[in-house]
Amino acid sequence: MLFLTIAAAFLVCANGAVLPPVPMLDGRIVGGTPATISDAPYQVALLMDYWGTGSYSQSCGGSIISRNVILTAAHCTDGSRAAQWRIRAGSSFHNSGGQVIQVSRFTQHSGFNSRLDNDVSLLFLATQLTLGSGVAVINLPSQGQTVADGASAFVTGWGALTEGGNSPTQLYKVTIPIVNQNQCVNAYSSFNPVTNNMICAGRLGVGGQDACQGDSGGPLAVNNVLIGVTSWGSGCARPQYPGVWARVPMFRNWINSNM
């Protein structure tokens, strides 16, 4: 996920893009445990060729919402070209195994801005995924579907394991509760606005478990329904700052109209 570093001057996303001056962001799974792709068969790794050399490295995560469409974060795709992206599905490791497929094009939400509002993007694959062991479509919520405060949310990704730490090659997982929206708005009131297009999760007042860099664009699932796209937050697993995800129920109509 991305996470606000309050003293920073620029917004730096998980794919390295620099946006206009606002607090800095990064992201990683913290306080979790190793996972296998069978724990989250809808999870994919987004691999980016940064320099056009044909060398791809893991940059973000994404979720399979159809055999040829991946939902990820707009801050991952912003400023990039489809030719720079591949996805790896069906593997517990971002650097080996599974199915590797080129991205043919992507549609980024037109309302995405430097404050990370409308942080969603659709990737369209050049060939369809073969569904089966370790590769599955995740259920989407209905437009405006609500999620109860305290509901258990399942987060996965290949992001770093500690704030400022290294990223693993193996998938990691963590389960954290959905945070009351008003509490999250208040937590970030002095820094970056939490809008109705966002949903928060984490152990508010406790910390220690979170998504955070490299996890951006990945899934927040409640009862196997995709509720969030990993987006941003302050620091990493800090007690006073829950993580923030793009709220998928607010984008279901947008997804339908763009698929």
Buried (B, 14 or more C-beta within 10 A) or exposed (E): BBBBBEEBEEBBBBBEBEBEEBBBBBBBBBBBEEBBBEBBBBBBBBBBBEEEEEEBEBBBBBBBBBEBBBBBBBBBBBEBEBEBBBBBBBBBBBBEBBBBBEBBEBBBBEEBBBBBBBBBBBBBBEEEBEBEEBBBBBEBBEBEBEBEEEEEBBBBBBBBBEBEBEBBEBBBBBEBBBBBBEBBBEBBEEEBEBBEBBBBBBBBEEBEBBBBBBBBBBBBBBEEBBBBBBBBBBBBBBEEBBBBBBBBBBBBEBBEEBE
